[in-house]
Amino acid sequence: MHPNTKPTLIALGISMLILGILLLPLPLIAYKVLKFILSLCLFYAAAFFLRPCKNLMLTTSEDRVENGTRNPTDGTFSGSLENTRTGAKVAELDEENSQIITFLGDRYSTGARSLPPISLQMSLGLVLTAVLMNPLARIHLPRPVWMSLDVLVLALLGYAWHLIREENAGNRPFVSLTRSVGQAPEFPFMDFDDVMSHIRRFWPVILGGTFVLGLLGTQIGDGEFEDINLWEVIYKTISVLVCSALLSVMIFSFTESRANAGVADRVRTNQIPGQFLITVFLLILLSFVFGGFFTPEPKDEGRYDDYSEPWE
């Protein structure tokens, strides 16, 4: 069983309970507090799905494949070599004769220590939902839309609960370490070093895109282009980039520590692929933009109070 399974299931249970309560008519302050707690629970649960996947598969030839399971708690490995055409088991695998172990050892010695996460898609989905539900993001949606969204998120959390149970029971499919026969084994995602190299290459695009988002953000809430102070947009653009980078590193470090809690040192790995860090960066950036960070001061008092009539 993966470490911290029980606390994660508790966090998901609390989230589902809160979603049920949010469907009821509530005072404004209670609504905001519950949504903030929900957001924290979703962020906590997202880290679980960045843990290393237990089941690994390595295609050794056109008709043979290794299936192996590595215990995330004590690092022990067991598996079998199978004939893909007949499904027959050719040999038992252990630490000594498995190419999976050799491959993982080679990656560890070269500093590439990432393992496939249980579900990167689920982790990103929970992070996105956490940002969307957080009242600090100040996202404006009508009450019926929020209720529909609550039901959809409830279904997502139910599926997340199912994934955790399947992973711990060993029923989930094996994660392939090779995209096709003849290619070198590799994980199908970038690591942090790859992301940094892309950032160094495309920093003008990132800076320009942020500036454009800043200009668009000034139009939210019936803003006019004549209200724009170009110097203020430039200043806020740079501020958001710096704040996003710092907050992304903080979230990266926190989630890494949570994902590795209770895991033995010899199987401790970096669980957060580069896409996760970039996604967090963009989510923080968008939360600033749609939260009114770039928006001119409202001409009429209370123009941005999206909770003033929450039930309409």
C-alpha positions as CSV (number, residue, x, y, z in Angstrom):
1,M,0.0,0.0,0.0
2,H,1.2,3.5,-0.8
3,P,2.2,5.6,2.2
4,N,-0.3,8.2,3.3
5,T,-3.2,6.5,1.6
6,K,-5.5,6.9,4.6
7,P,-5.0,10.7,5.0
8,T,-5.6,11.2,1.3
9,L,-8.8,9.2,1.4
10,I,-9.9,11.3,4.4
11,A,-9.1,14.5,2.5
12,L,-11.2,13.2,-0.5
13,G,-14.0,12.3,1.9
14,I,-14.0,15.8,3.5
15,S,-14.0,17.3,0.0
16,M,-17.0,15.2,-1.1
17,L,-18.9,16.1,2.1
18,I,-18.2,19.9,1.5
19,L,-19.4,19.6,-2.1
20,G,-22.7,18.1,-0.8
21,I,-23.1,21.0,1.7
22,L,-22.3,23.6,-1.0
23,L,-25.4,22.5,-2.9
24,L,-27.5,23.9,0.0
25,P,-28.4,27.6,0.4
26,L,-25.7,29.0,2.7
27,P,-24.7,32.4,4.2
28,L,-22.0,34.0,2.1
29,I,-19.2,33.7,4.7
30,A,-19.9,30.0,5.2
31,Y,-19.9,29.5,1.5
32,K,-16.4,31.1,1.1
33,V,-14.9,29.3,4.1
34,L,-16.1,25.9,2.9
35,K,-14.7,26.5,-0.6
36,F,-11.4,27.6,0.9
37,I,-11.2,24.4,3.0
38,L,-12.2,22.4,-0.1
39,S,-9.4,23.9,-2.1
40,L,-6.8,23.0,0.5
41,C,-8.1,19.4,0.7
42,L,-7.9,19.1,-3.1
43,F,-4.3,20.4,-3.2
44,Y,-3.4,17.9,-0.5
45,A,-5.0,15.0,-2.4
46,A,-3.3,16.0,-5.7
47,A,0.2,15.1,-4.2
48,F,-0.8,11.5,-3.8
49,F,-1.2,10.9,-7.5
50,L,2.4,12.1,-8.0
51,R,3.7,9.1,-6.1
52,P,5.6,6.5,-8.1
53,C,3.4,4.0,-9.9
54,K,3.9,0.5,-8.5
55,N,3.4,-1.5,-11.8
56,L,6.1,-1.0,-14.5
57,M,6.4,-2.7,-17.9
58,L,9.5,-2.9,-20.2
59,T,9.2,-4.4,-23.7
60,T,12.5,-6.3,-24.2
61,S,11.7,-7.6,-27.7
62,E,8.8,-7.9,-30.2
63,D,7.3,-10.8,-28.4
64,R,8.6,-10.5,-24.8
65,V,7.7,-8.0,-22.1
66,E,8.7,-7.6,-18.4
67,N,6.0,-6.8,-15.9
68,G,7.2,-5.8,-12.5
69,T,5.8,-4.4,-9.3
70,R,8.0,-2.3,-7.0
71,N,6.7,-1.8,-3.4
72,P,6.8,2.0,-2.8
73,T,7.3,1.5,1.0
74,D,10.3,-0.8,1.2
75,G,11.5,-0.8,-2.5
76,T,11.2,-4.6,-3.0
77,F,10.7,-5.8,-6.6
78,S,8.9,-8.8,-8.1
79,G,7.7,-9.6,-11.6
80,S,7.7,-11.9,-14.5
81,L,8.9,-12.1,-18.1
82,E,6.0,-13.0,-20.4
83,N,5.5,-13.9,-24.1
84,T,3.1,-11.3,-25.5
85,R,1.9,-13.5,-28.2
86,T,0.9,-16.5,-26.1
87,G,0.6,-14.8,-22.7
88,A,2.7,-17.6,-21.2
89,K,5.1,-16.7,-18.3
90,V,8.7,-17.3,-19.4
91,A,10.5,-16.6,-16.2
92,E,10.2,-15.0,-12.7
93,L,12.0,-11.7,-12.2
94,D,13.7,-10.2,-9.2
95,E,16.3,-7.6,-8.3
96,E,19.1,-9.6,-10.0
97,N,17.7,-10.5,-13.5
98,S,15.2,-7.7,-14.3
99,Q,16.1,-5.1,-17.0
100,I,13.6,-2.8,-15.3
101,I,15.8,-2.6,-12.2
102,T,18.9,-2.1,-14.4
103,F,17.1,0.7,-16.2
104,L,16.0,2.4,-13.0
105,G,19.5,2.1,-11.6
106,D,21.0,3.7,-14.7
107,R,18.7,6.6,-14.5
108,Y,19.5,7.0,-10.8
109,S,23.2,7.0,-11.5
110,T,22.8,9.7,-14.1
111,G,20.7,12.0,-11.9
112,A,17.4,11.3,-13.7
113,R,15.4,10.1,-10.7
114,S,11.8,10.6,-11.9
115,L,9.4,7.7,-11.9
116,P,6.0,7.5,-13.6
117,P,3.4,9.0,-11.3
118,I,0.2,7.1,-10.4
119,S,-1.8,9.6,-12.5
120,L,-0.4,12.9,-13.7
121,Q,-3.8,13.7,-15.3
122,M,-5.7,13.2,-12.1
123,S,-3.2,15.3,-10.2
124,L,-3.5,18.2,-12.7
125,G,-7.3,17.8,-12.6
126,L,-7.3,18.2,-8.8
127,V,-5.0,21.2,-8.9
128,L,-7.1,22.9,-11.5
129,T,-10.2,22.2,-9.5
130,A,-8.5,23.5,-6.3
131,V,-7.7,26.8,-8.1
132,L,-11.1,27.1,-9.6
133,M,-12.9,26.5,-6.3
134,N,-10.6,28.8,-4.2
135,P,-12.6,32.0,-3.5
136,L,-9.3,34.0,-3.7
137,A,-9.3,33.4,-7.4
138,R,-12.5,35.5,-7.6
139,I,-14.0,33.5,-10.5
140,H,-17.4,34.9,-11.5
141,L,-20.0,32.2,-12.3
142,P,-23.8,32.2,-11.8
143,R,-25.2,30.0,-9.0
144,P,-26.7,27.3,-11.3
145,V,-23.3,26.9,-13.0
146,W,-21.6,26.6,-9.7
147,M,-24.0,23.8,-8.7
148,S,-23.4,21.9,-11.9
149,L,-19.7,22.3,-11.4
150,D,-20.0,20.9,-7.8
151,V,-21.7,17.8,-9.2
152,L,-19.0,17.3,-11.8
153,V,-16.3,17.7,-9.2
154,L,-18.0,15.2,-7.0
155,A,-17.9,12.7,-9.8
156,L,-14.2,13.5,-10.3
157,L,-13.4,12.9,-6.6
158,G,-15.3,9.6,-6.8
159,Y,-13.1,8.5,-9.6
160,A,-10.0,9.6,-7.7
161,W,-11.1,7.4,-4.8
162,H,-11.5,4.5,-7.2
163,L,-8.0,5.1,-8.6
164,I,-6.5,4.9,-5.2
165,R,-8.2,1.7,-4.3
166,E,-7.2,0.1,-7.6
167,E,-3.6,1.2,-7.3
168,N,-3.3,-0.2,-3.8
169,A,-5.0,-3.5,-4.9
170,G,-2.5,-3.8,-7.8
171,N,-5.3,-3.9,-10.3
172,R,-4.2,-0.9,-12.4
173,P,-2.5,-1.4,-15.8
174,F,1.3,-1.5,-16.0
175,V,3.0,1.7,-17.0
176,S,5.1,1.2,-20.1
177,L,8.8,2.4,-20.0
178,T,9.2,2.1,-23.8
179,R,7.1,3.7,-26.4
180,S,8.0,1.1,-29.1
181,V,10.4,-1.8,-29.5
182,G,13.9,-0.7,-30.5
183,Q,13.7,2.7,-28.7
184,A,15.7,3.4,-25.6
185,P,13.6,3.1,-22.4
186,E,12.3,6.5,-21.3
187,F,9.4,7.9,-19.3
188,P,6.8,9.7,-21.5
189,F,7.2,13.1,-19.9
190,M,9.8,15.8,-19.4
191,D,11.7,16.2,-16.2
192,F,12.5,19.4,-14.4
193,D,15.8,20.0,-16.2
194,D,14.0,19.7,-19.6
195,V,11.5,22.3,-18.5
196,M,14.2,24.7,-17.5
197,S,15.9,24.3,-20.8
198,H,12.6,25.1,-22.6
199,I,12.1,28.2,-20.4
200,R,15.6,29.5,-21.2
201,R,14.8,29.0,-24.9
202,F,11.3,30.5,-25.0
203,W,11.5,33.2,-22.3
204,P,10.5,35.9,-24.8
205,V,7.3,34.0,-25.6
206,I,6.5,33.5,-21.9
207,L,7.1,37.2,-21.2
208,G,5.1,38.3,-24.3
209,G,2.3,35.9,-23.5
210,T,2.1,37.2,-20.0
211,F,2.0,40.8,-21.2
212,V,-0.9,39.9,-23.6
213,L,-2.8,38.2,-20.8
214,G,-2.2,41.4,-18.7
215,L,-3.8,43.5,-21.5
216,L,-6.7,41.1,-21.7
217,G,-7.1,41.1,-18.0
218,T,-7.7,44.9,-18.0
219,Q,-10.9,44.3,-20.0
220,I,-12.5,42.1,-17.4
221,G,-15.4,43.7,-15.7
222,D,-16.2,46.2,-18.5
223,G,-12.8,47.8,-18.4
224,E,-11.8,50.1,-21.3
225,F,-8.5,50.3,-23.1
226,E,-8.3,54.0,-22.3
227,D,-8.2,53.0,-18.6
228,I,-4.9,51.2,-19.2
229,N,-1.8,52.6,-17.7
230,L,0.9,50.9,-19.9
231,W,3.6,51.3,-17.2
232,E,1.3,49.7,-14.6
233,V,0.6,46.7,-16.9
234,I,4.4,46.2,-17.5
235,Y,5.1,46.5,-13.7
236,K,2.3,44.1,-12.9
237,T,3.4,41.7,-15.6
238,I,6.9,41.4,-14.2
239,S,5.5,41.1,-10.6
240,V,3.2,38.3,-11.6
241,L,6.0,36.4,-13.3
242,V,8.2,36.7,-10.2
243,C,5.4,35.8,-7.8
244,S,4.3,32.9,-10.0
245,A,7.9,31.5,-10.1
246,L,8.4,31.8,-6.4
247,L,5.0,30.3,-5.5
248,S,5.6,27.5,-8.1
249,V,8.8,26.6,-6.4
250,M,7.1,26.6,-3.0
251,I,4.3,24.4,-4.2
252,F,6.9,22.2,-5.9
253,S,8.9,21.7,-2.7
254,F,5.8,21.2,-0.5
255,T,4.2,18.6,-2.9
256,E,7.5,16.8,-3.3
257,S,7.9,16.4,0.5
258,R,4.3,15.2,0.8
259,A,4.6,12.8,-2.1
260,N,7.7,11.2,-0.6
261,A,6.6,11.1,3.0
262,G,7.1,7.6,4.5
263,V,9.1,6.3,1.4
264,A,12.4,4.6,2.0
265,D,15.5,6.6,1.0
266,R,16.5,4.1,-1.7
267,V,13.2,4.6,-3.6
268,R,12.9,8.3,-2.9
269,T,12.5,10.1,-6.2
270,N,11.4,13.3,-7.7
271,Q,7.7,12.7,-8.4
272,I,6.8,16.0,-10.1
273,P,7.2,16.1,-13.9
274,G,7.9,19.3,-15.6
275,Q,4.3,19.7,-16.9
276,F,3.1,20.0,-13.4
277,L,5.4,22.9,-12.6
278,I,4.4,24.7,-15.8
279,T,0.7,24.1,-15.1
280,V,1.0,25.5,-11.6
281,F,2.8,28.5,-13.0
282,L,0.0,29.1,-15.6
283,L,-2.8,28.5,-13.0
284,I,-1.3,31.1,-10.6
285,L,-0.8,33.5,-13.5
286,L,-4.4,33.1,-14.7
287,S,-5.7,33.4,-11.1
288,F,-4.0,36.8,-10.9
289,V,-5.5,37.8,-14.3
290,F,-9.0,36.7,-13.7
291,G,-8.9,37.8,-10.0
292,G,-8.7,41.4,-11.2
293,F,-4.9,41.9,-10.6
294,F,-4.6,43.6,-14.0
295,T,-8.1,45.2,-13.9
296,P,-8.5,49.0,-13.4
297,E,-10.2,50.2,-10.3
298,P,-14.0,49.8,-10.6
299,K,-15.8,53.0,-11.5
300,D,-18.8,52.0,-9.5
301,E,-18.6,50.6,-5.9
302,G,-19.3,46.9,-5.7
303,R,-18.9,46.3,-9.4
304,Y,-16.9,43.1,-8.8
305,D,-19.0,41.7,-5.9
306,D,-19.9,38.4,-7.6
307,Y,-21.3,37.1,-4.3
308,S,-23.7,40.0,-3.7
309,E,-26.6,37.9,-5.2
310,P,-25.2,34.3,-5.0
311,W,-28.5,32.5,-5.6
312,E,-29.5,34.1,-8.8
